[in-house]
Amino acid sequence: MNRAQRRAHARLWPILVLVLLSVSAAALVAKARIDSAAIEAVAVLAGDE
C-alpha cells in the first residue's frame, strides 16, 4: 500500500465510523418511536387513553 492509499484509507475510517454511528442511532430512535406508537395504539384500543 503506497502513501496515497494509506492517506486515503486513514481519511476514510473516521467517516465510516461516523456513518455507522449515525445509522445505529437512527435505528434506535426509529425502534423507540415504533415501540411507543405500538404501546399507544394498544392503550387506545383498550380504552385506556
N, CA, C and O atoms as a GROMACS GRO file, in nm:
protein
  196
    1MET      N    1   0.086  -0.118   0.000
    1MET     CA    2   0.000   0.000   0.000
    1MET      C    3   0.090   0.124   0.000
    1MET      O    4   0.174   0.140   0.088
    2ASN      N    5   0.072   0.209  -0.097
    2ASN     CA    6   0.159   0.326  -0.104
    2ASN      C    7   0.107   0.439  -0.014
    2ASN      O    8   0.002   0.426   0.051
    3ARG      N    9   0.181   0.548  -0.011
    3ARG     CA   10   0.149   0.657   0.082
    3ARG      C   11   0.012   0.718   0.053
    3ARG      O   12  -0.064   0.746   0.146
    4ALA      N   13  -0.022   0.738  -0.074
    4ALA     CA   14  -0.152   0.797  -0.109
    4ALA      C   15  -0.267   0.707  -0.065
    4ALA      O   16  -0.369   0.754  -0.016
    5GLN      N   17  -0.249   0.577  -0.084
    5GLN     CA   18  -0.354   0.484  -0.042
    5GLN      C   19  -0.370   0.484   0.109
    5GLN      O   20  -0.482   0.481   0.160
    6ARG      N   21  -0.258   0.488   0.182
    6ARG     CA   22  -0.266   0.492   0.328
    6ARG      C   23  -0.335   0.619   0.375
    6ARG      O   24  -0.415   0.616   0.468
    7ARG      N   25  -0.302   0.732   0.310
    7ARG     CA   26  -0.363   0.859   0.349
    7ARG      C   27  -0.514   0.856   0.323
    7ARG      O   28  -0.592   0.899   0.407
    8ALA      N   29  -0.554   0.804   0.207
    8ALA     CA   30  -0.696   0.794   0.175
    8ALA      C   31  -0.767   0.700   0.273
    8ALA      O   32  -0.879   0.728   0.317
    9HIS      N   33  -0.701   0.591   0.306
    9HIS     CA   34  -0.758   0.495   0.399
    9HIS      C   35  -0.775   0.558   0.537
    9HIS      O   36  -0.879   0.540   0.602
   10ALA      N   37  -0.674   0.631   0.582
   10ALA     CA   38  -0.681   0.697   0.712
   10ALA      C   39  -0.789   0.804   0.715
   10ALA      O   40  -0.849   0.829   0.819
   11ARG      N   41  -0.813   0.867   0.602
   11ARG     CA   42  -0.916   0.971   0.594
   11ARG      C   43  -1.055   0.909   0.589
   11ARG      O   44  -1.152   0.971   0.632
   12LEU      N   45  -1.065   0.788   0.536
   12LEU     CA   46  -1.195   0.724   0.517
   12LEU      C   47  -1.251   0.663   0.645
   12LEU      O   48  -1.372   0.667   0.666
   13TRP      N   49  -1.166   0.607   0.731
   13TRP     CA   50  -1.214   0.538   0.850
   13TRP      C   51  -1.300   0.624   0.942
   13TRP      O   52  -1.406   0.578   0.983
   14PRO      N   53  -1.259   0.746   0.976
   14PRO     CA   54  -1.346   0.827   1.065
   14PRO      C   55  -1.482   0.854   1.003
   14PRO      O   56  -1.583   0.858   1.074
   15ILE      N   57  -1.486   0.872   0.872
   15ILE     CA   58  -1.614   0.896   0.804
   15ILE      C   59  -1.702   0.772   0.815
   15ILE      O   60  -1.821   0.782   0.844
   16LEU      N   61  -1.643   0.655   0.792
   16LEU     CA   62  -1.720   0.531   0.802
   16LEU      C   63  -1.772   0.508   0.944
   16LEU      O   64  -1.885   0.463   0.963
   17VAL      N   65  -1.690   0.539   1.043
   17VAL     CA   66  -1.732   0.523   1.182
   17VAL      C   67  -1.848   0.618   1.214
   17VAL      O   68  -1.945   0.578   1.278
   18LEU      N   69  -1.838   0.742   1.169
   18LEU     CA   70  -1.946   0.838   1.193
   18LEU      C   71  -2.076   0.795   1.124
   18LEU      O   72  -2.184   0.807   1.181
   19VAL      N   73  -2.064   0.745   1.002
   19VAL     CA   74  -2.183   0.698   0.930
   19VAL      C   75  -2.246   0.580   1.005
   19VAL      O   76  -2.368   0.574   1.020
   20LEU      N   77  -2.162   0.488   1.050
   20LEU     CA   78  -2.213   0.372   1.124
   20LEU      C   79  -2.283   0.415   1.253
   20LEU      O   80  -2.390   0.364   1.286
   21LEU      N   81  -2.223   0.508   1.325
   21LEU     CA   82  -2.285   0.557   1.448
   21LEU      C   83  -2.417   0.628   1.419
   21LEU      O   84  -2.515   0.611   1.493
   22SER      N   85  -2.420   0.707   1.313
   22SER     CA   86  -2.543   0.778   1.276
   22SER      C   87  -2.654   0.682   1.241
   22SER      O   88  -2.768   0.698   1.284
   23VAL      N   89  -2.621   0.581   1.162
   23VAL     CA   90  -2.722   0.482   1.123
   23VAL      C   91  -2.771   0.404   1.245
   23VAL      O   92  -2.891   0.378   1.258
   24SER      N   93  -2.681   0.368   1.334
   24SER     CA   94  -2.720   0.296   1.455
   24SER      C   95  -2.811   0.381   1.543
   24SER      O   96  -2.912   0.333   1.594
   25ALA      N   97  -2.775   0.507   1.560
   25ALA     CA   98  -2.858   0.596   1.641
   25ALA      C   99  -2.995   0.615   1.578
   25ALA      O  100  -3.096   0.614   1.649
   26ALA      N  101  -2.999   0.633   1.447
   26ALA     CA  102  -3.127   0.649   1.378
   26ALA      C  103  -3.214   0.524   1.393
   26ALA      O  104  -3.335   0.534   1.412
   27ALA      N  105  -3.151   0.407   1.386
   27ALA     CA  106  -3.226   0.282   1.402
   27ALA      C  107  -3.283   0.270   1.543
   27ALA      O  108  -3.397   0.227   1.560
   28LEU      N  109  -3.204   0.307   1.643
   28LEU     CA  110  -3.253   0.301   1.781
   28LEU      C  111  -3.368   0.398   1.804
   28LEU      O  112  -3.466   0.364   1.871
   29VAL      N  113  -3.357   0.518   1.749
   29VAL     CA  114  -3.465   0.616   1.762
   29VAL      C  115  -3.591   0.566   1.693
   29VAL      O  116  -3.701   0.578   1.746
   30ALA      N  117  -3.574   0.511   1.572
   30ALA     CA  118  -3.690   0.460   1.499
   30ALA      C  119  -3.757   0.346   1.576
   30ALA      O  120  -3.879   0.339   1.584
   31LYS      N  121  -3.676   0.257   1.633
   31LYS     CA  122  -3.732   0.146   1.711
   31LYS      C  123  -3.808   0.198   1.832
   31LYS      O  124  -3.916   0.148   1.864
   32ALA      N  125  -3.752   0.296   1.900
   32ALA     CA  126  -3.820   0.353   2.017
   32ALA      C  127  -3.952   0.419   1.977
   32ALA      O  128  -4.051   0.406   2.048
   33ARG      N  129  -3.952   0.488   1.863
   33ARG     CA  130  -4.076   0.553   1.818
   33ARG      C  131  -4.181   0.450   1.780
   33ARG      O  132  -4.299   0.467   1.809
   34ILE      N  133  -4.137   0.341   1.714
   34ILE     CA  134  -4.231   0.236   1.675
   34ILE      C  135  -4.288   0.169   1.800
   34ILE      O  136  -4.409   0.144   1.807
   35ASP      N  137  -4.202   0.138   1.897
   35ASP     CA  138  -4.249   0.077   2.021
   35ASP      C  139  -4.348   0.168   2.093
   35ASP      O  140  -4.451   0.123   2.144
   36SER      N  141  -4.316   0.297   2.098
   36SER     CA  142  -4.403   0.393   2.165
   36SER      C  143  -4.539   0.402   2.094
   36SER      O  144  -4.643   0.406   2.159
   37ALA      N  145  -4.536   0.404   1.962
   37ALA     CA  146  -4.660   0.411   1.886
   37ALA      C  147  -4.742   0.284   1.906
   37ALA      O  148  -4.865   0.290   1.915
   38ALA      N  149  -4.676   0.170   1.913
   38ALA     CA  150  -4.747   0.044   1.934
   38ALA      C  151  -4.813   0.041   2.072
   38ALA      O  152  -4.927  -0.002   2.085
   39ILE      N  153  -4.741   0.087   2.173
   39ILE     CA  154  -4.797   0.091   2.309
   39ILE      C  155  -4.916   0.186   2.314
   39ILE      O  156  -5.018   0.157   2.376
   40GLU      N  157  -4.902   0.301   2.247
   40GLU     CA  158  -5.012   0.397   2.244
   40GLU      C  159  -5.133   0.340   2.171
   40GLU      O  160  -5.247   0.359   2.214
   41ALA      N  161  -5.110   0.269   2.061
   41ALA     CA  162  -5.220   0.209   1.986
   41ALA      C  163  -5.293   0.104   2.070
   41ALA      O  164  -5.416   0.097   2.068
   42VAL      N  165  -5.218   0.024   2.144
   42VAL     CA  166  -5.280  -0.076   2.230
   42VAL      C  167  -5.361  -0.008   2.339
   42VAL      O  168  -5.471  -0.053   2.372
   43ALA      N  169  -5.309   0.100   2.395
   43ALA     CA  170  -5.381   0.172   2.500
   43ALA      C  171  -5.510   0.231   2.446
   43ALA      O  172  -5.614   0.227   2.512
   44VAL      N  173  -5.504   0.286   2.325
   44VAL     CA  174  -5.625   0.345   2.265
   44VAL      C  175  -5.728   0.235   2.238
   44VAL      O  176  -5.847   0.253   2.264
   45LEU      N  177  -5.682   0.123   2.184
   45LEU     CA  178  -5.774   0.012   2.156
   45LEU      C  179  -5.836  -0.043   2.284
   45LEU      O  180  -5.951  -0.086   2.285
   46ALA      N  181  -5.759  -0.041   2.392
   46ALA     CA  182  -5.810  -0.091   2.520
   46ALA      C  183  -5.898   0.012   2.590
   46ALA      O  184  -5.964  -0.020   2.689
   47GLY      N  185  -5.898   0.135   2.541
   47GLY     CA  186  -5.979   0.240   2.600
   47GLY      C  187  -5.915   0.305   2.720
   47GLY      O  188  -5.984   0.366   2.802
   48ASP      N  189  -5.783   0.293   2.734
   48ASP     CA  190  -5.712   0.348   2.850
   48ASP      C  191  -5.653   0.485   2.824
   48ASP      O  192  -5.584   0.539   2.911
   49GLU      N  193  -5.676   0.541   2.712
   49GLU     CA  194  -5.620   0.671   2.671
   49GLU      C  195  -5.546   0.736   2.782
   49GLU      O  196  -5.493   0.845   2.765
   0.00000   0.00000   0.00000
